[in-house]
Amino acid sequence: MARPPLDGVRIADFTWVWAGPYCTLQLAHLGADVIRIETKTRPCVTRLLPPWPGGQPGGLNRSGYFNQYNQGKRSLTLNFKDPEAHEIARRLIAKSDVVVNNFAHGVMDRMGFGYEAVRKIRPDIIMASLTGYGDTGPYRDYIAYGPAQVPLSGLSALTGYRGWPPMHAGFSYADPNAGVHGAFAILAALFHRAKTGQGQYIDMSQWECAMDLLAEGLLEYTMNGREPERAGNEDPWMAPHGIYRCLDRPEPVMGVTVDQWVAIAIADDAEFARFAAAIGQPGLASDARFAAFAARKAHEEELNRLISAWTAPRHADDAARTLQQAGLAAAVVADSRYLAEEDEHINGRDYFVRLEHPEVGTQQHCGMPWKYSWTTTSVRTAAPCIGQHTDEILSGLLGYSVDDVSRLRSQGALE
Amino acid sequence: MAGALSSLKVVEIGELASAPYASKLMADMGAEVIKIERPGVGDRARTRGPFPGGTPHPEKSGLFLYLNANKLGITLDIARPEGMELLERLVAETDVLIHNVWPPEMDRVGLSFDRLGKINPRLVMTSITPYGLTGPKRNLRAEELTIWSAGGVCVLNGAGPEHPELPPLKTFGNQAGYQGGVHGAVATMGAVLAAMRDGEGQHIDVSCQEAIASQLEMTFEYWPYMKMIATRLGKKPLQPVESMQCKDGGWIYLCCIEEHQWKAFVDLMGNPEWAGEEIFADRLKRGENWEALKIFLEEYVSQQTVLDLYKKAQARRIPFAPVSTMGDLLNSEHLKARGFFVEIAHPVAGAFKYPGAPLKYSATPWELRMPAPTLGQHNQEILGGRLGLSAARLGELKRTGVI
C-alpha cells in the first residue's frame, strides 16, 4: 500500500453543520490533514444533536451525527473575539492548501478571511465557499437551511404520490450533494494547481448543485412547456415498478411495529415473464393485460394489487431473494437496522467503520463508498472531541511555545 | 483560459446516469471525454427522454443530451475481440477509464484492470456499479429504484404517520445514479492526483449503494447509538418544517428551526393572539401540537402569495423557500443573474435550455464546447484520425457490427 492521494495536503476547514463537513470528510478519506476550526462559544449544531449513546445527551462529543461526518479530522478551537485567534488562523492558512467554508455569503469576509485576504497570506491558496445561494445574484444574502433546500431545488415539485401535493426527499439531500460536489471541485482545482501553480476561488451554490440532479424535470419543461406530473414510484418506461408491502419486522422496535417493503423494477417483457414465473403465476406472461409493456402500463394498478398480494405474506428479505434469484431487480427497502446488521453484502465489504472514541466508545459508522486497489484511503481516526488537537496544532504545526499556548488559553483565545 | 481539467483525458463506457455524470463533471471542466456506446442501440439514456413532443427518438432524449454534452462519441462492441483491441488502444493513451458496465458483463467481455492496467500503468480505472465489485450482491440486477431503496434513504420518505398504508417514496429521477457518479468522480480525481505523484495508476471500486448510505444524515446512527429506526412514519420532533399552499396555488416551505426564526415569523404574521398559547411556546411543543398549529398557519399562509411571503420572510432572516416548479426555476431572477441555465443547440434535437454549472471558478471556466454526440458521430475522427484505421478497415468494422 502506498501514501494516500492527499497525503501532505492541508485543509483549513471553517465548515459546520452538514454540507461543509461532508465535503471535507471526502478529503479526509483521501488522506488530507483536515483541521476543523471550531469554537466552544458557538459549537457546531451537530455536536448538540441526537443520537447519543444510550439516548443520553451530555457535553459536545457524544453526537452520532457529528461523529459520522467528522471522522478522520482534527479539531482546533479558536475564539475569534480575541484578536490573537485571528493570528493563529492566519498562520494556519499560511500552512494550508485549501480553505473551505459553508457560511452564508459574506461571513468569511466579515471575519477577515475573504478570498482577497486569504490569498495575501498564501497566493496559491484554493478557497471554496459552499453557500446556499452563491456569491452573486439578488438572493445571495438569503439564508438556507438544509430541509428547505430540497423544495427550493425543484425536487419536491417532482416527487410525490400521484395526485398528491409535492413531497420531500426525506432528508436534507441538498447538503451532502453540495458537499460532495465541493470535494470534486477542490480536487479539480488541486489538479490545476499541480499543473500550473495557480490557486483560485470556487463559488458554489447548494441550490445549483441540486438542480444538476433534475435535468429530466427541467427538460420536460424547456422541451414541452409543461410541468411534469408527480407519479409516485412509477416509471414511464417500466412496469411493474414499485414498492410493495411485506410482513412487518418480527419484533417491535422500542415498542413500535416496524413495517417492511420490497422494491421491484421490471425492465422489459422478457423480465416480466421471469417475474411471473418467480411469483408462481406464469400465466400472467401470456395474459393480454400484462404480456407487453404498454398493456402492463395501462393495467398497472391491477398488476400492483396482484404483486402486493404476493408480497404481503412474505418477509421482505425472502421476497427480494426470490426475485433476485430469477435475475430481476429487487431489493429490501433498507432501514438503518437492516444496513447495520442484516445486509450481509454491505457488511461483507468492510464498508462500516468501528474506531475507538474517548467518549462514545466503539460505534458503528459509515465509511467510504469506494475502494482503491493500491493507494491507502481509509477512515484513520474517529471524529475529534472539541478542541482535541488544539495544543498539537499550535505547538507542532504553527510554532507556538508551550508558554504561548497556556497564555492564549488563559486569555480565552482557545475557547 | 482553459478549464481546470483541460489536460486530462478520459474514456467513458457509460449508460444512464452514474458513469456518464462522473465524466460529465470532468468534461465540463475541460477534460477530453471519449464516450463509447454500443453499436446500433447506444446508451440506454437515449430511450428515456424527456423527448420534444413526447416522441421517443434516440438523438432527442433530454437525459442523454444533458449528461453527454462536451463529449466525443464513438460506437464500439467491446464484447468482440476487435472491439476490445480498439478499446485497449484508446486506453493506452488515456489517463482515466470510467465505466458502469454491470459486473457479470465485465466478466463476460473481459473488461478488467488486470488487462488494461498492463497496457497503461498510469491508468486510473473507475468501476461504478450498483453494489460494488465484491460481496454476495455483486452480480444482482439493479435499477435506480432498487439501488435507492438498498442504500437506506427511500425508507425515510413518504406520507407521514397519518397514512401508513402508502409506501416509502422514491425521490424523482436518477438520484442513485447521480450519487454513484459524483462520488465516483471524487474517488477518480484522488487517484489521478496520486498517479501524477507516483507515476502509477490503479483500480477504484465504487458502490452506488454505499454512496447513498454515506448520506443518511443522523438516521443511520440512530440504530448503533440508540437502537432506534427512523422511517417516514416518525412524527417530526420540531415544527414548523412543512410545505403549505398559498393563495396563488403555489407552495411554500415553512422552516423555523431556531427560536428567533419562529419569533420573527410570529412578528411577520402580525403577532396573532393564538401564537401566545402555551402549547406553541417552544419548537418541541410546536412539534407535539402540530395538528393545532397547522390550522392557524394554513389560515395565514393561504392568504399570501409564494414570492411575497418568501421575500418578506427572508428579509427577517427566516429561511423559508418556495416549493419551486420547473417554471419558477427557469424564470428565477436570481438564477438568471447567475447565468445558471445554458442553451445547447443540438443538430437533431434542436436548441433548449439545460442546467449549467454547479460551481464557478475564478480562474478556470466551466465551459460548454459542444452538444452531446450523435451515435457514432466521432468514429471517423477518433478511430480513423487518431488510431489511424483506414477507411476500408472502418467500413469492415461497421459491416461486421463492431462499430
Interface residues (C-beta under 8 A of the other chain):
Chain A: A2 R3 P4 P5 L6 W18 Y22 Q26 L30 T46 L49 P50 P51 W52 P53 G54 G55 S63 G64 Y65 N67 Q68 Y115 Y133 G134 D135 T136 G137 P138 Y139 R140 Y142 I143 A144 Y145 P147 A148 Q149 P151 L152 S153 G154 L155 S156 A157 L158 T159 G160 Y161 W164 P165 P166 M167 H168 A169 G170 F171 S172 Y173 D175 P176 N177 V180 H181 G182 A183 F184 A185 L187 A188 A189 L190 F191 H192 A194 K195 Q198 G199 Q200 Y201 I202 D203 M204 S205 E208 C209 M211 D212 L213 L214 A215 E216 G217 L218 L219 E220 Y221 T222 M223 N224 E227 P228 G232 N233 D235 P236 W237 M238 H241 G242 I243 Y244 R245 V253 M254 V258 D259 W261 A263 I264 A265 A267 Q324 G327 L328 A329 A330 A331 V332 V333 A334 D335 S336 R337 Y338 L339 A340 E341 D343 E344 H345 I346 G348 R349 Y351 V360 Q363 Q364 H365 C366 G367 M368 P369 W370 K371 Y372 S373 W374 T375 T377
Chain B: A4 L5 S7 L8 L25 M26 M29 T47 R48 G49 P50 F51 P52 G53 G54 G62 L63 L65 Y66 L67 F113 Y131 G132 T134 G135 P136 K137 L140 R141 A142 E143 E144 L145 T146 I147 W148 S149 A150 G151 G152 V153 C154 V155 L156 N157 G158 A159 P164 L166 P167 P168 L169 K170 T171 F172 G173 N174 Q175 Y178 Q179 V182 H183 G184 A185 V186 A187 M189 G190 A191 V192 L193 A194 M196 R197 D198 E200 Q202 H203 I204 D205 V206 S207 C208 Q209 E210 A211 A213 S214 Q215 L216 E217 M218 T219 F220 E221 Y222 W223 P224 Y225 M226 K227 M228 I229 A230 T231 R232 L233 V241 S243 Q245 W251 Y253 C255 I257 Q314 R317 P319 F320 A321 P322 V323 S324 T325 M326 G327 D328 L329 L330 E333 H334 L335 A337 R338 F340 F352 K353 Y354 P355 G356 A357 P358 L359 K360 Y361 S362 A363 T364
